[in-house]
Amino acid sequence: MKRSFIILTSVLSLLLASCVQKDIVFDHEKQQFDAIDNAILIELIAPVGTAVDDEIYIFGAFNGLDENTAVGNLEWQMEKAAASDNKWGIYLFPADFVEGKTLADGFSFVSRKAGGERDIKGNTVVHTLDAAVGSANNIWAERWAAFFSSGDVKIEHNGPVVYVLDESGFNQLTLYMYGDVNDLGGAWPGLSVTGHETVNSIDFAYFDLGEGNDGLTETLIFSDNGSSQLADYGPITLGSEPTYLHITAEGTVEALKIDGVVGHDGAVVYVLDGMDWGMNTTLYMWGDINDLNGGWPGMAVTGTQTIGEYTYMYFDLGAQNEGLAEHLIFSNNGASQLPDYNDYVIGDDIYLYLTAAGPQLITDPENPGDVEWFDPQAKPKEPATIDLWLYNGTDTLALVVNEENDTTILPLYVYAWGSSEAFGAWPGAEIAEMEVVNILGLTLSHVTVEGFIGDEYHLIVNNNNGTQLSDYTVAAAEATNEYYLKIADEGVTPLSVMAQMPFAN
């Protein structure tokens, strides 16, 4: 029995020795990045639940950053491993470390979406590591701050604060302010982001504007550290209630309520884009006040908002303009324009569908199909032509007398506005350079406008010397459209000719 026991013990010893020598490596521990000779590789094993599209940053004494200033700093942003949803990596070069510091002086991690790394008691976690250049190092993160706050990281602010849902794509977001106090918070490009805070599960960058600045009226300019900037936003009055804004890669700045729903300053004009102009759409207004909210071509799109299943562009008109009666002109940043939408009294919000025939009123924003021609899939436009035949039997508008009392003959032009500036910018195309056709003894100038069914143009005959005839409107009601027009002192009128003329109006 004793001998058998000795043999069995020896076998168990061999088996145990074999087990000790064989390390078990879990998938999330496997190295995902190649080590390189001149850098320290840090691979972070992120807490369970970290979003795969999150941004994670490293900070500490070695780079002089803290939890707030690290977020958004591309130099210290970690890269997600392509083959693992649990790992992020970064190469650290000791030459970039500050003041002789090393990883042994302490470092930590912060998630853009979920806040800084915390231990089970909610304290900030500080790692230390004595790492050699060329080494690869696994670091386990415990949990993010959001673990303790059901998605929201609460931060106390002293004075007004501006929260920004930043989708601008800027590398370094900055905020400049002018108004009651110019350079509030610093000269151009202004304030850097103070920090990041999660509000209602939305990750905001925020700017603390300083105690004692309540009540100031300021205009805000966001920029990429001054290298490129968005349009001015405001003015706004700084107060105890935070300002929530959304900035986009398209260059728009829009207001947000705390629940993430878009809020507006005064009346709003919402538009569905049936012209395919996109964010190039502009709104000009004239009426009680001409050039309201800007000279031609007017306002840029304030932002976009989803209502039901449809995405509207919108223009915030400003609470101070309530009660004004204005004509609305939508254009492709001035290159082409639609007929006026007339006599809108600023007060209630208005919803419009943009078509070549003009804006059409939408009565049910969630179901806009009640308007003529509405097609949420941007129904292809049918091509059409407008043939213009112009007859100038006299020298209408063409003769002037100059200061020396000499008669000067000025050339006639025709300008078109509406679906586009069909003949170019003012004064348009010179009539004398158009095709000349002689029909039944009449010399006619002929030109063809290529467009689409539904196009409409307003013709202005002029002599480029401040004299012009009243607008004459032509439209593409069908595929082929012909207008025979007479130019005379009383204006542009349909041309009356002999009945046998097959093309007479």
Stockholm file with secondary structure:
# STOCKHOLM 1.0

chainA/1-505         MKRSFIILTSVLSLLLASCVQKDIVFDHEKQQFDAIDNAILIELIAPVGTAVDDEIYIFGAFNGLDENTAVGNLEWQMEKAAASDNKWGIYLFPADFVEGKTLADGFSFVSRKAGGERDIKGNTVVHTLDAAVGSANNIWAERWAAFFSSGDVKIEHNGPVVYVLDESGFNQLTLYMYGDVNDLGGAWPGLSVTGHETVNSIDFAYFDLGEGNDGLTETLIFSDNGSSQLADYGPITLGSEPTYLHITAEGTVEALKIDGVVGHDGAVVYVLDGMDWGMNTTLYMWGDINDLNGGWPGMAVTGTQTIGEYTYMYFDLGAQNEGLAEHLIFSNNGASQLPDYNDYVIGDDIYLYLTAAGPQLITDPENPGDVEWFDPQAKPKEPATIDLWLYNGTDTLALVVNEENDTTILPLYVYAWGSSEAFGAWPGAEIAEMEVVNILGLTLSHVTVEGFIGDEYHLIVNNNNGTQLSDYTVAAAEATNEYYLKIADEGVTPLSVMAQMPFAN
#=GR chainA/1-505 SS CHHHHHHHHHHHHHHHHHHHTSCCCCGGGSCCSCCCTTSEEEEEECCTTCCTTCCEEEEETTTTCCHHHHTTCGGGBCEECTTCSSEEEEEECGGGCSTTCCGGGCEEEEETTTEEEECTTSCBCCBCCCCCTTCEEEEECCEEGGGGTTTCCCCCCSSCEEEEEEESCCSSEEEEEEESSTTTTSSTTCEECCEEEEETTEEEEEEECCTTCTTCEEEEEEEETTSSBCCCEEEEECCSSCEEEEEETTSCEEEECTTSCBCCSSCEEEEEESSSCGGGCEEEEEESSTTTTSSTTCEECCEEEEETTEEEEEEECCGGGTTCEEEEEEESTTSSBCCCEEEEESSSCEEEEEETTEEEECSCTTSGGGSTTCCTTCCCCCEEEEEEEEECSSCTTTEEECTTSCEEECCCEEEEEESSCTTCSTTCEEGGGSEEEEETTEEEEEEEEEEETTCEEEEEEECSSSCBCCCEEEECCSSEEEEEEEEETTEEEECCCCTTCTTCC
#=GC SS_cons         CHHHHHHHHHHHHHHHHHHHTSCCCCGGGSCCSCCCTTSEEEEEECCTTCCTTCCEEEEETTTTCCHHHHTTCGGGBCEECTTCSSEEEEEECGGGCSTTCCGGGCEEEEETTTEEEECTTSCBCCBCCCCCTTCEEEEECCEEGGGGTTTCCCCCCSSCEEEEEEESCCSSEEEEEEESSTTTTSSTTCEECCEEEEETTEEEEEEECCTTCTTCEEEEEEEETTSSBCCCEEEEECCSSCEEEEEETTSCEEEECTTSCBCCSSCEEEEEESSSCGGGCEEEEEESSTTTTSSTTCEECCEEEEETTEEEEEEECCGGGTTCEEEEEEESTTSSBCCCEEEEESSSCEEEEEETTEEEECSCTTSGGGSTTCCTTCCCCCEEEEEEEEECSSCTTTEEECTTSCEEECCCEEEEEESSCTTCSTTCEEGGGSEEEEETTEEEEEEEEEEETTCEEEEEEECSSSCBCCCEEEECCSSEEEEEEEEETTEEEECCCCTTCTTCC
//
